């Protein structure tokens, strides 16, 4: 083998190595990917230690990581195997996210459509009674007025902030120990 053939082989090896590194790391550097990796395993201690502003993202990232790592990625199936609090937080987050990005008609064409019934109970569970009522009205009669009322209720009650308090107030719904009752 002469030096020209060796040089060509080295260049090809370098190109293959660079291509491998680029495809291996693609998609793994965004915030969502980092959070999914960080919270793939989420015992209560880890959730409780998360910064308050990251609690909802931790729960959502955990559910998404579990779905991604399953043979058949399905968030609803992952939620069925989790304590109830995960369903509450995930359904509130998913509905709020989908509605902020589009409309109720668009939401009905996403995977979030499977959480529409659960969302009303979840809004109620976190203490967003106005949002729950607006969501119920929107689901019963999808109109521009009902959609506007839902958006106003979300803006007024801030359900994602209520989810943070819900997580901290209900550790047993996230695999933690119930808070001690003091008399």
Backbone as CSV, one residue per row, in Angstrom:
resi,resn,N_x,N_y,N_z,CA_x,CA_y,CA_z,C_x,C_y,C_z
1,UNK,0.854,-1.164,0.000,0.000,0.000,0.000,0.903,1.232,0.000
2,UNK,0.680,2.113,-0.957,1.512,3.316,-1.001,0.902,4.421,-0.132
3,UNK,1.613,5.496,-0.002,1.205,6.572,0.901,-0.079,7.249,0.462
4,UNK,-0.401,7.280,-0.828,-1.631,7.905,-1.324,-2.853,7.092,-0.890
5,UNK,-2.757,5.783,-0.999,-3.873,4.927,-0.563,-4.075,5.038,0.945
6,UNK,-2.986,5.091,1.691,-3.067,5.239,3.143,-3.696,6.579,3.519
7,UNK,-3.339,7.632,2.805,-3.910,8.954,3.052,-5.410,8.950,2.766
8,UNK,-5.824,8.344,1.681,-7.250,8.263,1.331,-8.002,7.476,2.407
9,UNK,-7.445,6.368,2.890,-8.088,5.584,3.951,-8.215,6.392,5.242
10,UNK,-7.179,7.146,5.579,-7.233,7.982,6.791,-8.299,9.055,6.659
11,UNK,-8.401,9.683,5.502,-9.419,10.715,5.281,-10.817,10.101,5.360
12,UNK,-11.001,8.952,4.737,-12.302,8.275,4.802,-12.657,7.892,6.238
13,UNK,-11.670,7.407,6.977,-11.914,7.045,8.374,-12.308,8.283,9.182
14,UNK,-11.649,9.402,8.926,-11.972,10.647,9.629,-13.384,11.110,9.285
15,UNK,-13.771,11.015,8.019,-15.120,11.411,7.597,-16.170,10.516,8.254
16,UNK,-15.921,9.220,8.286,-16.858,8.296,8.923,-16.968,8.596,10.413
17,UNK,-15.852,8.855,11.066,-15.857,9.169,12.497,-16.637,10.453,12.780
18,UNK,-16.416,11.481,11.981,-17.140,12.751,12.155,-18.630,12.540,11.902
19,UNK,-18.971,11.823,10.854,-20.384,11.564,10.559,-21.043,10.780,11.696
20,UNK,-20.357,9.811,12.237,-20.887,9.022,13.348,-21.140,9.909,14.565
21,UNK,-20.181,10.774,14.875,-20.328,11.653,16.048,-21.474,12.636,15.847
22,UNK,-21.628,13.153,14.646,-22.709,14.105,14.385,-24.087,13.442,14.491
23,UNK,-24.240,12.260,13.934,-25.547,11.588,14.006,-25.834,11.078,15.402
24,UNK,-24.809,10.712,16.141,-25.005,10.219,17.507,-25.517,11.331,18.414
25,UNK,-25.015,12.539,18.235,-25.364,13.642,19.117,-26.542,14.467,18.635
26,UNK,-27.031,14.227,17.421,-28.113,15.042,16.882,-29.362,14.885,17.738
27,UNK,-29.975,15.997,18.107,-31.203,15.970,18.877,-30.996,15.765,20.359
28,UNK,-29.809,15.542,20.796,-29.576,15.260,22.202,-29.058,16.440,22.996
29,UNK,-29.043,17.635,22.404,-28.470,18.771,23.099,-29.497,19.813,23.496
30,UNK,-30.737,19.660,23.086,-31.753,20.634,23.441,-32.152,20.505,24.904
31,UNK,-32.836,21.522,25.396,-33.274,21.521,26.792,-34.180,20.333,27.077
32,UNK,-35.116,20.047,26.176,-36.031,18.926,26.395,-35.273,17.610,26.485
33,UNK,-34.311,17.411,25.610,-33.526,16.173,25.633,-32.710,16.068,26.914
34,UNK,-32.153,17.191,27.359,-31.370,17.163,28.591,-32.251,16.862,29.799
35,UNK,-33.449,17.457,29.823,-34.360,17.190,30.939,-34.853,15.746,30.920
36,UNK,-35.117,15.208,29.729,-35.558,13.808,29.639,-34.464,12.880,30.161
37,UNK,-33.233,13.195,29.850,-32.118,12.373,30.345,-31.977,12.535,31.859
38,UNK,-32.073,13.771,32.332,-31.914,14.061,33.755,-33.009,13.407,34.592
39,UNK,-34.239,13.406,34.079,-35.372,12.910,34.863,-35.934,11.578,34.360
40,UNK,-35.159,10.828,33.589,-35.617,9.515,33.126,-35.958,8.630,34.322
41,UNK,-35.144,8.728,35.355,-35.408,8.045,36.617,-35.822,9.141,37.591
42,UNK,-36.989,9.004,38.213,-37.499,10.095,39.035,-38.080,9.607,40.352
43,UNK,-37.210,9.195,41.279,-37.722,8.898,42.614,-38.152,10.206,43.280
44,UNK,-39.000,10.088,44.291,-39.532,11.285,44.946,-38.420,12.219,45.437
45,UNK,-37.351,11.671,45.953,-36.264,12.491,46.481,-35.700,13.411,45.398
46,UNK,-35.554,12.890,44.206,-35.030,13.678,43.094,-36.031,14.759,42.686
47,UNK,-37.307,14.405,42.663,-38.342,15.378,42.320,-38.410,16.472,43.384
48,UNK,-38.367,16.083,44.639,-38.429,17.051,45.734,-37.225,17.983,45.737
49,UNK,-36.097,17.515,45.245,-34.879,18.324,45.221,-34.801,19.234,43.989
50,UNK,-35.674,19.026,43.030,-35.662,19.849,41.815,-36.062,21.279,42.165
51,UNK,-35.517,22.252,41.448,-35.953,23.635,41.675,-37.455,23.756,41.405
52,UNK,-38.134,24.575,42.178,-39.592,24.702,42.061,-40.023,25.006,40.627
53,UNK,-39.295,25.878,39.957,-39.678,26.245,38.586,-39.430,25.111,37.587
54,UNK,-38.802,24.030,38.024,-38.525,22.897,37.145,-39.385,21.667,37.489
55,UNK,-40.249,21.770,38.491,-41.029,20.611,38.935,-41.926,20.050,37.843
56,UNK,-42.686,20.908,37.180,-43.598,20.447,36.131,-42.799,19.842,34.991
57,UNK,-41.722,20.509,34.586,-40.876,19.981,33.522,-40.273,18.637,33.908
58,UNK,-39.941,18.464,35.180,-39.374,17.193,35.632,-40.387,16.068,35.462
59,UNK,-41.621,16.295,35.887,-42.667,15.272,35.758,-42.936,14.971,34.287
60,UNK,-43.093,16.011,33.485,-43.372,15.829,32.054,-42.197,15.134,31.366
61,UNK,-40.981,15.564,31.665,-39.792,14.952,31.048,-39.674,13.485,31.430
62,UNK,-40.015,13.161,32.659,-39.980,11.763,33.102,-40.979,10.921,32.303
63,UNK,-42.183,11.418,32.157,-43.210,10.678,31.407,-42.772,10.508,29.952
64,UNK,-42.278,11.571,29.341,-41.836,11.489,27.944,-40.641,10.551,27.781
65,UNK,-39.714,10.570,28.732,-38.557,9.660,28.666,-39.010,8.213,28.796
66,UNK,-39.960,7.956,29.697,-40.472,6.598,29.859,-41.172,6.133,28.579
67,UNK,-41.927,7.018,27.956,-42.612,6.666,26.702,-41.597,6.405,25.595
68,UNK,-40.584,7.256,25.510,-39.565,7.102,24.476,-38.792,5.797,24.638
69,UNK,-38.596,5.368,25.862,-37.819,4.158,26.127,-38.648,2.880,26.100
70,UNK,-39.949,2.991,25.872,-40.780,1.789,25.811,-40.790,1.240,24.386
71,UNK,-41.197,-0.016,24.284,-41.243,-0.636,22.961,-42.247,0.066,22.058
72,UNK,-43.348,0.493,22.638,-44.381,1.194,21.882,-44.618,2.543,22.569
73,UNK,-43.958,3.596,22.098,-44.050,4.886,22.775,-45.494,5.402,22.842
74,UNK,-46.071,5.351,24.017,-47.445,5.794,24.214,-47.545,6.396,25.611
75,UNK,-47.709,7.697,25.660,-47.762,8.410,26.933,-48.908,7.906,27.804
76,UNK,-50.053,7.630,27.206,-51.209,7.174,27.979,-50.905,5.852,28.681
77,UNK,-50.190,4.964,28.011,-49.816,3.690,28.638,-48.818,3.917,29.767
78,UNK,-47.900,4.841,29.586,-46.935,5.166,30.650,-47.679,5.716,31.853
79,UNK,-48.621,6.623,31.612,-49.373,7.227,32.713,-50.196,6.193,33.476
80,UNK,-50.665,5.166,32.788,-51.463,4.119,33.450,-50.646,3.381,34.511
81,UNK,-49.335,3.343,34.340,-48.468,2.638,35.285,-47.843,3.558,36.336
82,UNK,-48.194,4.825,36.312,-47.613,5.803,37.234,-48.629,6.172,38.314
83,UNK,-48.142,6.678,39.451,-49.075,7.219,40.445,-49.908,8.345,39.825
84,UNK,-51.080,8.579,40.382,-52.074,9.497,39.823,-51.546,10.909,39.572
85,UNK,-50.663,11.408,40.395,-50.158,12.766,40.241,-49.504,13.014,38.894
86,UNK,-48.848,12.012,38.338,-48.220,12.158,37.035,-49.269,12.440,35.965
87,UNK,-50.414,11.767,36.039,-51.492,11.989,35.079,-52.056,13.393,35.231
88,UNK,-52.245,13.828,36.461,-52.780,15.172,36.714,-51.867,16.220,36.075
89,UNK,-50.594,16.183,36.427,-49.655,17.203,35.941,-49.469,17.095,34.433
90,UNK,-49.294,15.888,33.920,-49.060,15.741,32.482,-50.266,16.200,31.669
91,UNK,-51.475,15.848,32.085,-52.649,16.234,31.299,-52.861,17.749,31.320
92,UNK,-52.617,18.396,32.456,-52.720,19.865,32.514,-51.681,20.481,31.582
93,UNK,-50.447,20.009,31.687,-49.370,20.539,30.849,-49.676,20.337,29.368
94,UNK,-50.091,19.136,28.987,-50.328,18.822,27.573,-51.451,19.676,26.995
95,UNK,-52.557,19.792,27.726,-53.687,20.579,27.230,-53.294,22.053,27.129
96,UNK,-52.652,22.581,28.151,-52.234,23.992,28.111,-51.259,24.246,26.961
97,UNK,-50.320,23.339,26.769,-49.340,23.490,25.687,-49.994,23.438,24.317
98,UNK,-50.861,22.450,24.105,-51.531,22.313,22.807,-52.447,23.500,22.515
99,UNK,-53.164,23.952,23.538,-54.073,25.078,23.336,-53.310,26.374,23.110
100,UNK,-52.154,26.540,23.729,-51.340,27.741,23.512,-50.757,27.746,22.101
101,UNK,-50.487,26.564,21.575,-49.882,26.457,20.247,-50.903,26.467,19.118
102,UNK,-52.151,26.177,19.428,-53.136,26.079,18.353,-54.543,26.287,18.862
103,UNK,-55.411,25.420,18.424,-56.823,25.529,18.777,-57.333,24.175,19.256
104,UNK,-58.563,24.167,19.741,-59.183,22.923,20.186,-59.311,21.952,19.007
105,UNK,-59.660,22.471,17.851,-59.782,21.612,16.662,-58.437,20.963,16.337
106,UNK,-57.350,21.704,16.483,-56.022,21.146,16.221,-55.646,20.128,17.294
107,UNK,-55.997,20.411,18.547,-55.698,19.492,19.647,-56.334,18.128,19.393
108,UNK,-57.509,18.107,18.806,-58.213,16.843,18.549,-57.473,15.967,17.535
109,UNK,-56.443,16.509,16.895,-55.648,15.739,15.930,-54.268,15.389,16.485
110,UNK,-54.115,15.506,17.799,-52.842,15.170,18.434,-53.072,14.058,19.453
111,UNK,-51.988,13.563,20.013,-52.096,12.517,21.040,-52.772,13.037,22.302
112,UNK,-52.781,14.343,22.502,-53.411,14.938,23.683,-54.917,14.700,23.693
113,UNK,-55.505,14.398,22.552,-56.960,14.152,22.504,-57.353,13.026,23.468
114,UNK,-56.435,12.126,23.773,-56.734,11.023,24.688,-56.778,11.475,26.151
115,UNK,-56.368,12.701,26.399,-56.341,13.218,27.769,-57.414,14.285,28.011
116,UNK,-58.284,14.528,27.038,-59.257,15.611,27.189,-60.220,15.381,28.345
117,UNK,-60.671,14.144,28.530,-61.583,13.862,29.646,-60.851,13.980,30.980
118,UNK,-59.632,13.500,31.039,-58.841,13.565,32.264,-58.487,15.001,32.622
119,UNK,-58.351,15.856,31.623,-57.918,17.230,31.871,-58.874,17.987,32.785
120,UNK,-60.168,17.825,32.603,-61.121,18.542,33.467,-60.906,18.176,34.933
121,UNK,-60.805,16.881,35.221,-60.565,16.441,36.595,-59.206,16.929,37.093
122,UNK,-58.235,16.986,36.210,-56.899,17.441,36.597,-56.890,18.929,36.925
123,UNK,-57.588,19.736,36.121,-57.690,21.167,36.432,-58.349,21.357,37.800
124,UNK,-59.371,20.572,38.080,-60.049,20.650,39.374,-59.106,20.229,40.492
125,UNK,-58.352,19.162,40.280,-57.455,18.634,41.309,-56.389,19.647,41.724
126,UNK,-55.908,20.438,40.785,-54.857,21.407,41.120,-55.433,22.709,41.667
127,UNK,-56.752,22.839,41.652,-57.390,24.042,42.190,-57.729,25.086,41.148
128,UNK,-57.749,24.713,39.887,-58.098,25.637,38.802,-59.547,25.386,38.383
129,UNK,-60.474,25.730,39.274,-61.897,25.448,39.035,-62.436,26.202,37.815
130,UNK,-62.013,27.438,37.636,-62.467,28.213,36.479,-61.972,27.623,35.171
131,UNK,-60.739,27.158,35.172,-60.178,26.530,33.968,-60.886,25.209,33.694
132,UNK,-61.197,24.463,34.749,-61.925,23.194,34.585,-63.294,23.450,33.970
133,UNK,-64.003,24.462,34.463,-65.337,24.782,33.922,-65.234,25.251,32.479
134,UNK,-64.229,26.075,32.182,-64.052,26.553,30.807,-63.673,25.403,29.872
135,UNK,-62.862,24.477,30.374,-62.479,23.308,29.564,-63.695,22.431,29.296
136,UNK,-64.514,22.203,30.313,-65.723,21.403,30.151,-66.642,22.047,29.109
137,UNK,-66.817,23.355,29.195,-67.670,24.067,28.236,-67.098,23.976,26.821
138,UNK,-65.785,24.094,26.697,-65.144,24.004,25.382,-65.302,22.615,24.779
139,UNK,-65.135,21.585,25.601,-65.281,20.211,25.103,-66.730,19.929,24.686
140,UNK,-67.689,20.505,25.413,-69.098,20.285,25.104,-69.531,21.040,23.849
141,UNK,-68.987,22.242,23.665,-69.380,23.083,22.530,-68.164,23.833,22.022
142,UNK,-67.371,23.201,21.144,-66.154,23.855,20.658,-66.483,25.066,19.773
143,UNK,-66.442,26.237,20.358,-66.702,27.471,19.619,-65.589,28.462,19.931
144,UNK,-65.542,29.513,19.151,-64.528,30.542,19.368,-64.720,31.205,20.730
145,UNK,-65.983,31.394,21.130,-66.262,32.009,22.425,-65.778,31.110,23.560
146,UNK,-66.059,29.821,23.459,-65.635,28.875,24.500,-64.119,28.775,24.551
147,UNK,-63.494,28.813,23.393,-62.035,28.764,23.350,-61.432,30.020,23.982
148,UNK,-62.022,31.161,23.709,-61.566,32.410,24.319,-61.727,32.379,25.832
149,UNK,-62.849,31.844,26.307,-63.083,31.735,27.754,-62.044,30.823,28.395
150,UNK,-61.680,29.744,27.707,-60.657,28.845,28.230,-59.315,29.581,28.348
151,UNK,-58.929,30.300,27.309,-57.656,31.021,27.340,-57.639,32.074,28.458
152,UNK,-58.759,32.754,28.662,-58.836,33.748,29.742,-58.713,33.062,31.107
153,UNK,-59.340,31.904,31.260,-59.256,31.176,32.532,-57.828,30.721,32.800
154,UNK,-57.141,30.242,31.774,-55.743,29.818,31.934,-54.877,31.012,32.317
155,UNK,-55.097,32.132,31.659,-54.324,33.338,31.968,-54.586,33.801,33.402
156,UNK,-55.811,33.675,33.841,-56.188,34.119,35.185,-55.677,33.182,36.283
157,UNK,-55.804,31.873,36.076,-55.477,30.913,37.136,-54.062,30.337,37.083
158,UNK,-53.401,30.446,35.956,-52.027,29.930,35.785,-51.907,28.477,36.250
159,UNK,-52.558,27.534,35.550,-52.562,26.135,35.976,-51.177,25.501,36.149
160,UNK,-50.210,25.895,35.352,-48.888,25.282,35.496,-48.235,25.679,36.812
161,UNK,-48.485,26.886,37.271,-47.994,27.290,38.600,-48.722,26.515,39.687
162,UNK,-50.002,26.277,39.489,-50.760,25.487,40.458,-50.253,24.048,40.494
163,UNK,-49.749,23.566,39.363,-49.181,22.208,39.325,-47.958,22.103,40.231
164,UNK,-47.154,23.149,40.281,-45.975,23.139,41.154,-46.398,22.922,42.604
165,UNK,-47.393,23.688,43.039,-47.887,23.545,44.414,-48.508,22.174,44.623
166,UNK,-49.200,21.674,43.617,-49.832,20.353,43.703,-48.782,19.263,43.921
167,UNK,-47.685,19.350,43.210,-46.616,18.358,43.354,-46.076,18.374,44.782
168,UNK,-45.793,19.566,45.288,-45.231,19.684,46.631,-46.223,19.300,47.726
169,UNK,-47.506,19.570,47.494,-48.536,19.272,48.498,-49.007,17.818,48.484
170,UNK,-48.671,17.070,47.446,-49.158,15.698,47.298,-48.028,14.721,46.967
171,UNK,-47.038,14.597,47.824,-45.890,13.732,47.506,-46.294,12.276,47.282
172,UNK,-47.340,11.825,47.962,-47.767,10.435,47.807,-48.251,10.132,46.394
173,UNK,-48.629,11.158,45.647,-49.083,10.956,44.271,-47.926,10.953,43.276
174,UNK,-46.727,11.055,43.813,-45.523,11.032,42.971,-44.488,10.056,43.520
175,UNK,-44.958,9.123,44.307,-44.071,8.098,44.854,-43.388,8.475,46.151
176,UNK,-43.797,9.578,46.761,-43.194,10.003,48.019,-44.058,9.617,49.212
177,UNK,-43.552,9.922,50.359,-44.290,9.642,51.599,-45.250,10.783,51.885
178,UNK,-46.455,10.455,52.353,-47.380,11.520,52.713,-46.796,12.379,53.841
179,UNK,-47.129,13.639,53.826,-46.648,14.536,54.874,-47.253,14.130,56.199
180,UNK,-46.475,14.291,57.264,-46.974,13.929,58.593,-48.050,14.916,59.029
181,UNK,-49.077,14.410,59.645,-50.148,15.253,60.141,-49.781,15.674,61.553
182,UNK,-49.755,16.979,61.780,-49.460,17.479,63.117,-50.741,17.918,63.772
183,UNK,-50.881,17.551,65.024,-52.114,17.901,65.747,-51.852,18.927,66.790
